[in-house]
């Protein structure tokens, strides 16, 4: 008997994408990962997320 895949809903969909880290930032990002920096900080360095500190 053939199984039917569930219909995707908002809860089952996930955003899956990746981008290459530019060579000029690679060393800095690796250091941040070793120091267990917050994901928001790393994304800010990569320019993916704008961090506003009030």
HUVENVEN-V827296 format. One record per residue. PHI is phi in degrees with one decimal (NA if undefined). NEAR is the number of other ideal C-beta (glycine too) atoms within 10 Angstrom. D_FIRST is the distance of its C-alpha to the first C-alpha in Angstrom with 1 decimal. Layout:
<<PHI:NEAR:D_FIRST> <PHI:NEAR:D_FIRST>>
This chain:
<<NA:3:0.0> <-83.3:3:3.8> <-87.7:5:6.5> <-100.6:6:9.6> <-70.0:5:12.9> <-65.8:7:15.6> <-72.8:6:18.4> <-63.6:9:21.4> <-120.7:7:24.3> <-60.5:5:27.8> <-76.8:6:27.0> <-92.9:8:24.1> <-80.2:8:26.0> <-130.3:6:28.4> <-86.7:4:31.1> <-122.2:5:30.8> <-150.7:4:33.8> <-143.3:5:36.4> <-135.4:7:39.8> <-76.8:6:42.2> <-88.7:15:45.1> <-58.5:10:48.4> <-56.1:7:50.4> <-67.4:7:53.4> <-107.3:14:51.4> <-57.4:11:49.3> <-61.5:10:51.9> <-64.3:13:52.5> <-65.4:15:48.8> <-61.9:11:48.4> <-64.3:10:51.4> <-64.0:16:50.1> <-64.4:11:46.8> <-64.4:8:48.8> <-84.5:8:50.8> <58.6:6:47.7> <-67.3:14:48.7> <-65.2:10:46.9> <-59.0:11:44.1> <-59.8:11:46.1> <-64.7:13:49.1> <-63.5:17:47.3> <-64.2:13:45.7> <-64.5:15:49.3> <-63.5:16:50.6> <-75.9:14:48.0> <81.6:9:48.9> <-84.1:11:45.4> <-129.4:12:46.6> <-87.0:7:50.1> <-99.7:10:51.5> <-111.7:5:54.2> <-107.8:3:56.3> <-95.5:2:58.6>>
